[in-house]
Amino acid sequence: MKYLVVLLVVVGVAWLLLRTRSRDRVRRAPPGPQAKAREVVACRHCGVHLPRDESVADATGSYCSHEHRIAGPRPP
């Protein structure tokens, strides 16, 4: 009977140690690279917001498509 108690104590201590080590590994993981924020503009014709590098721009502003650039800004 005393061997069973000793065995349970040893198993319990081993389980606690392994659990603590696995938690530390998760906490110490370095953060991954973060995506850079992209500037967002609104289409002057329809108001849709899109990244500046995907927009079509001319002297009057940014547009979501070539057709809206040709149509020009929407009157207020």
mmCIF file of the C-alpha atoms, coordinates in Angstrom:
data_MODEL
# 
_entry.id   MODEL 
# 
loop_
_atom_site.group_PDB 
_atom_site.id 
_atom_site.type_symbol 
_atom_site.label_atom_id 
_atom_site.label_alt_id 
_atom_site.label_comp_id 
_atom_site.label_asym_id 
_atom_site.label_entity_id 
_atom_site.label_seq_id 
_atom_site.pdbx_PDB_ins_code 
_atom_site.Cartn_x 
_atom_site.Cartn_y 
_atom_site.Cartn_z 
_atom_site.occupancy 
_atom_site.B_iso_or_equiv 
_atom_site.pdbx_formal_charge 
_atom_site.auth_seq_id 
_atom_site.auth_comp_id 
_atom_site.auth_asym_id 
_atom_site.auth_atom_id 
_atom_site.pdbx_PDB_model_num 
ATOM 1  C CA . MET A 1 1  ? 0.000   0.000  0.000   1.00 0.00 ? 1  MET A CA 1 
ATOM 2  C CA . LYS A 1 2  ? 2.812   2.440  0.854   1.00 0.00 ? 2  LYS A CA 1 
ATOM 3  C CA . TYR A 1 3  ? 4.364   1.855  -2.601  1.00 0.00 ? 3  TYR A CA 1 
ATOM 4  C CA . LEU A 1 4  ? 1.100   2.891  -4.226  1.00 0.00 ? 4  LEU A CA 1 
ATOM 5  C CA . VAL A 1 5  ? 1.074   6.186  -2.293  1.00 0.00 ? 5  VAL A CA 1 
ATOM 6  C CA . VAL A 1 6  ? 4.715   6.854  -3.201  1.00 0.00 ? 6  VAL A CA 1 
ATOM 7  C CA . LEU A 1 7  ? 3.972   6.074  -6.844  1.00 0.00 ? 7  LEU A CA 1 
ATOM 8  C CA . LEU A 1 8  ? 0.982   8.463  -6.880  1.00 0.00 ? 8  LEU A CA 1 
ATOM 9  C CA . VAL A 1 9  ? 3.099   11.250 -5.344  1.00 0.00 ? 9  VAL A CA 1 
ATOM 10 C CA . VAL A 1 10 ? 5.879   10.731 -7.908  1.00 0.00 ? 10 VAL A CA 1 
ATOM 11 C CA . VAL A 1 11 ? 3.392   10.709 -10.804 1.00 0.00 ? 11 VAL A CA 1 
ATOM 12 C CA . GLY A 1 12 ? 1.672   13.841 -9.444  1.00 0.00 ? 12 GLY A CA 1 
ATOM 13 C CA . VAL A 1 13 ? 4.948   15.761 -9.094  1.00 0.00 ? 13 VAL A CA 1 
ATOM 14 C CA . ALA A 1 14 ? 6.065   14.703 -12.593 1.00 0.00 ? 14 ALA A CA 1 
ATOM 15 C CA . TRP A 1 15 ? 2.721   15.796 -14.048 1.00 0.00 ? 15 TRP A CA 1 
ATOM 16 C CA . LEU A 1 16 ? 2.976   19.221 -12.373 1.00 0.00 ? 16 LEU A CA 1 
ATOM 17 C CA . LEU A 1 17 ? 6.549   19.727 -13.609 1.00 0.00 ? 17 LEU A CA 1 
ATOM 18 C CA . LEU A 1 18 ? 5.680   18.791 -17.190 1.00 0.00 ? 18 LEU A CA 1 
ATOM 19 C CA . ARG A 1 19 ? 2.620   21.038 -17.136 1.00 0.00 ? 19 ARG A CA 1 
ATOM 20 C CA . THR A 1 20 ? 4.645   24.007 -15.870 1.00 0.00 ? 20 THR A CA 1 
ATOM 21 C CA . ARG A 1 21 ? 7.367   23.505 -18.510 1.00 0.00 ? 21 ARG A CA 1 
ATOM 22 C CA . SER A 1 22 ? 4.868   23.337 -21.368 1.00 0.00 ? 22 SER A CA 1 
ATOM 23 C CA . ARG A 1 23 ? 3.199   26.555 -20.157 1.00 0.00 ? 23 ARG A CA 1 
ATOM 24 C CA . ASP A 1 24 ? 6.565   28.333 -20.051 1.00 0.00 ? 24 ASP A CA 1 
ATOM 25 C CA . ARG A 1 25 ? 7.311   27.276 -23.630 1.00 0.00 ? 25 ARG A CA 1 
ATOM 26 C CA . VAL A 1 26 ? 4.063   28.795 -24.838 1.00 0.00 ? 26 VAL A CA 1 
ATOM 27 C CA . ARG A 1 27 ? 4.670   32.068 -22.981 1.00 0.00 ? 27 ARG A CA 1 
ATOM 28 C CA . ARG A 1 28 ? 8.237   32.437 -24.229 1.00 0.00 ? 28 ARG A CA 1 
ATOM 29 C CA . ALA A 1 29 ? 7.385   31.976 -27.893 1.00 0.00 ? 29 ALA A CA 1 
ATOM 30 C CA . PRO A 1 30 ? 8.550   35.051 -29.829 1.00 0.00 ? 30 PRO A CA 1 
ATOM 31 C CA . PRO A 1 31 ? 5.809   37.061 -31.524 1.00 0.00 ? 31 PRO A CA 1 
ATOM 32 C CA . GLY A 1 32 ? 5.469   36.566 -35.258 1.00 0.00 ? 32 GLY A CA 1 
ATOM 33 C CA . PRO A 1 33 ? 5.970   39.349 -37.777 1.00 0.00 ? 33 PRO A CA 1 
ATOM 34 C CA . GLN A 1 34 ? 3.176   41.884 -37.851 1.00 0.00 ? 34 GLN A CA 1 
ATOM 35 C CA . ALA A 1 35 ? 1.642   43.121 -41.053 1.00 0.00 ? 35 ALA A CA 1 
ATOM 36 C CA . LYS A 1 36 ? 2.259   46.772 -41.824 1.00 0.00 ? 36 LYS A CA 1 
ATOM 37 C CA . ALA A 1 37 ? -0.743  49.051 -41.968 1.00 0.00 ? 37 ALA A CA 1 
ATOM 38 C CA . ARG A 1 38 ? -1.712  50.246 -45.420 1.00 0.00 ? 38 ARG A CA 1 
ATOM 39 C CA . GLU A 1 39 ? -3.099  53.695 -46.127 1.00 0.00 ? 39 GLU A CA 1 
ATOM 40 C CA . VAL A 1 40 ? -6.784  53.628 -47.103 1.00 0.00 ? 40 VAL A CA 1 
ATOM 41 C CA . VAL A 1 41 ? -8.522  56.143 -49.380 1.00 0.00 ? 41 VAL A CA 1 
ATOM 42 C CA . ALA A 1 42 ? -12.135 56.650 -50.398 1.00 0.00 ? 42 ALA A CA 1 
ATOM 43 C CA . CYS A 1 43 ? -13.287 56.607 -54.017 1.00 0.00 ? 43 CYS A CA 1 
ATOM 44 C CA . ARG A 1 44 ? -14.316 60.159 -55.009 1.00 0.00 ? 44 ARG A CA 1 
ATOM 45 C CA . HIS A 1 45 ? -17.195 58.770 -57.085 1.00 0.00 ? 45 HIS A CA 1 
ATOM 46 C CA . CYS A 1 46 ? -18.850 56.031 -54.957 1.00 0.00 ? 46 CYS A CA 1 
ATOM 47 C CA . GLY A 1 47 ? -17.180 56.398 -51.549 1.00 0.00 ? 47 GLY A CA 1 
ATOM 48 C CA . VAL A 1 48 ? -15.814 52.848 -51.340 1.00 0.00 ? 48 VAL A CA 1 
ATOM 49 C CA . HIS A 1 49 ? -12.702 52.620 -49.147 1.00 0.00 ? 49 HIS A CA 1 
ATOM 50 C CA . LEU A 1 50 ? -9.715  50.744 -50.560 1.00 0.00 ? 50 LEU A CA 1 
ATOM 51 C CA . PRO A 1 51 ? -5.929  50.635 -50.082 1.00 0.00 ? 51 PRO A CA 1 
ATOM 52 C CA . ARG A 1 52 ? -4.090  53.479 -51.804 1.00 0.00 ? 52 ARG A CA 1 
ATOM 53 C CA . ASP A 1 53 ? -1.872  51.087 -53.765 1.00 0.00 ? 53 ASP A CA 1 
ATOM 54 C CA . GLU A 1 54 ? -4.994  49.444 -55.301 1.00 0.00 ? 54 GLU A CA 1 
ATOM 55 C CA . SER A 1 55 ? -6.686  52.718 -56.252 1.00 0.00 ? 55 SER A CA 1 
ATOM 56 C CA . VAL A 1 56 ? -6.662  54.558 -59.572 1.00 0.00 ? 56 VAL A CA 1 
ATOM 57 C CA . ALA A 1 57 ? -5.491  58.126 -59.035 1.00 0.00 ? 57 ALA A CA 1 
ATOM 58 C CA . ASP A 1 58 ? -5.448  61.287 -61.096 1.00 0.00 ? 58 ASP A CA 1 
ATOM 59 C CA . ALA A 1 59 ? -5.276  65.043 -60.383 1.00 0.00 ? 59 ALA A CA 1 
ATOM 60 C CA . THR A 1 60 ? -8.777  65.126 -58.841 1.00 0.00 ? 60 THR A CA 1 
ATOM 61 C CA . GLY A 1 61 ? -8.249  62.262 -56.360 1.00 0.00 ? 61 GLY A CA 1 
ATOM 62 C CA . SER A 1 62 ? -8.404  58.493 -55.937 1.00 0.00 ? 62 SER A CA 1 
ATOM 63 C CA . TYR A 1 63 ? -10.982 56.162 -57.487 1.00 0.00 ? 63 TYR A CA 1 
ATOM 64 C CA . CYS A 1 64 ? -11.842 52.482 -57.119 1.00 0.00 ? 64 CYS A CA 1 
ATOM 65 C CA . SER A 1 65 ? -11.839 51.773 -60.877 1.00 0.00 ? 65 SER A CA 1 
ATOM 66 C CA . HIS A 1 66 ? -10.951 53.240 -64.242 1.00 0.00 ? 66 HIS A CA 1 
ATOM 67 C CA . GLU A 1 67 ? -14.659 53.784 -65.031 1.00 0.00 ? 67 GLU A CA 1 
ATOM 68 C CA . HIS A 1 68 ? -15.187 55.859 -61.899 1.00 0.00 ? 68 HIS A CA 1 
ATOM 69 C CA . ARG A 1 69 ? -12.057 57.895 -62.698 1.00 0.00 ? 69 ARG A CA 1 
ATOM 70 C CA . ILE A 1 70 ? -13.534 58.706 -66.115 1.00 0.00 ? 70 ILE A CA 1 
ATOM 71 C CA . ALA A 1 71 ? -16.928 59.553 -64.551 1.00 0.00 ? 71 ALA A CA 1 
ATOM 72 C CA . GLY A 1 72 ? -15.217 61.930 -62.144 1.00 0.00 ? 72 GLY A CA 1 
ATOM 73 C CA . PRO A 1 73 ? -16.210 62.950 -58.632 1.00 0.00 ? 73 PRO A CA 1 
ATOM 74 C CA . ARG A 1 74 ? -19.853 62.673 -57.624 1.00 0.00 ? 74 ARG A CA 1 
ATOM 75 C CA . PRO A 1 75 ? -21.510 66.025 -57.074 1.00 0.00 ? 75 PRO A CA 1 
ATOM 76 C CA . PRO A 1 76 ? -22.474 66.680 -53.436 1.00 0.00 ? 76 PRO A CA 1 
# 
